[in-house]
Amino acid sequence: MTPAQRAMERLRAWPDLTVCKAGCGTGQALRSARDEVVHFHSGRDVDLHLTRRAIQRFRYDLSASTAIQLVPGSNWVTVHLDCDTDVDLLLTLVSVALKAHQSIPLPSPVPTATGCNFHRVTVLPRDPVTEH
């Protein structure tokens, strides 16, 4: 099972998320009642809609992680899942994203269906790791 499949399996159990087709057209997504929150593009690459405000708030912490790729001007971050720690990081960030989306007035001022980072990010592999 790939890291993204493990993450999807764990997130499917969350009551605030439902599975749907990714609005960008590639892969599956999880959405809240308000917005698409997570796009699973491959077995290791996931785009997470954190919102601009959340990205600004946690910018330094996000930038310090080798699993996170930031795209200037995007409300999404790309998470590269190499190990269980990366999956745990994604789950934590999904919690942050859900809280961030609750603070956005309806309807969302920024369209999220096509705004993910797919095809805007090149993720380079990190040092080889062994999966547990």
Solvent accessible surface area in square Angstrom, and as a share of the most:
residue,aa,sasa,rsa
1,M,140,0.62
2,T,51,0.30
3,P,1,0.01
4,A,4,0.03
5,Q,99,0.44
6,R,52,0.19
7,A,0,0.00
8,M,15,0.07
9,E,104,0.47
10,R,115,0.42
11,L,0,0.00
12,R,127,0.46
13,A,84,0.65
14,W,64,0.22
15,P,132,0.83
16,D,85,0.44
17,L,9,0.04
18,T,85,0.49
19,V,62,0.35
20,C,37,0.22
21,K,138,0.58
22,A,3,0.02
23,G,31,0.30
24,C,42,0.25
25,G,45,0.44
26,T,44,0.26
27,G,33,0.31
28,Q,81,0.36
29,A,0,0.00
30,L,0,0.00
31,R,77,0.28
32,S,14,0.09
33,A,107,0.83
34,R,74,0.27
35,D,8,0.04
36,E,13,0.06
37,V,0,0.00
38,V,0,0.00
39,H,0,0.00
40,F,17,0.07
41,H,25,0.11
42,S,56,0.36
43,G,26,0.25
44,R,87,0.32
45,D,38,0.20
46,V,0,0.00
47,D,2,0.01
48,L,0,0.00
49,H,3,0.01
50,L,0,0.00
51,T,10,0.06
52,R,116,0.42
53,R,189,0.69
54,A,7,0.05
55,I,13,0.06
56,Q,120,0.53
57,R,186,0.68
58,F,60,0.25
59,R,100,0.37
60,Y,190,0.72
61,D,103,0.53
62,L,7,0.03
63,S,71,0.46
64,A,85,0.66
65,S,31,0.20
66,T,103,0.60
67,A,4,0.03
68,I,19,0.10
69,Q,72,0.32
70,L,41,0.20
71,V,23,0.13
72,P,113,0.71
73,G,63,0.60
74,S,11,0.07
75,N,13,0.07
76,W,4,0.01
77,V,0,0.00
78,T,7,0.04
79,V,0,0.00
80,H,20,0.09
81,L,0,0.00
82,D,14,0.07
83,C,29,0.18
84,D,58,0.30
85,T,98,0.57
86,D,8,0.04
87,V,2,0.01
88,D,68,0.35
89,L,53,0.26
90,L,0,0.00
91,L,18,0.09
92,T,81,0.47
93,L,13,0.06
94,V,0,0.00
95,S,57,0.37
96,V,38,0.22
97,A,0,0.00
98,L,22,0.11
99,K,147,0.62
100,A,18,0.14
101,H,2,0.01
102,Q,119,0.53
103,S,78,0.50
104,I,32,0.16
105,P,100,0.63
106,L,118,0.59
107,P,122,0.77
108,S,33,0.21
109,P,100,0.63
110,V,61,0.35
111,P,108,0.68
112,T,13,0.08
113,A,45,0.35
114,T,108,0.63
115,G,26,0.25
116,C,7,0.04
117,N,1,0.00
118,F,64,0.27
119,H,160,0.71
120,R,126,0.46
121,V,29,0.16
122,T,107,0.62
123,V,43,0.25
124,L,136,0.68
125,P,114,0.72
126,R,75,0.27
127,D,117,0.60
128,P,133,0.84
129,V,79,0.46
130,T,112,0.65
131,E,73,0.33
132,H,186,0.83
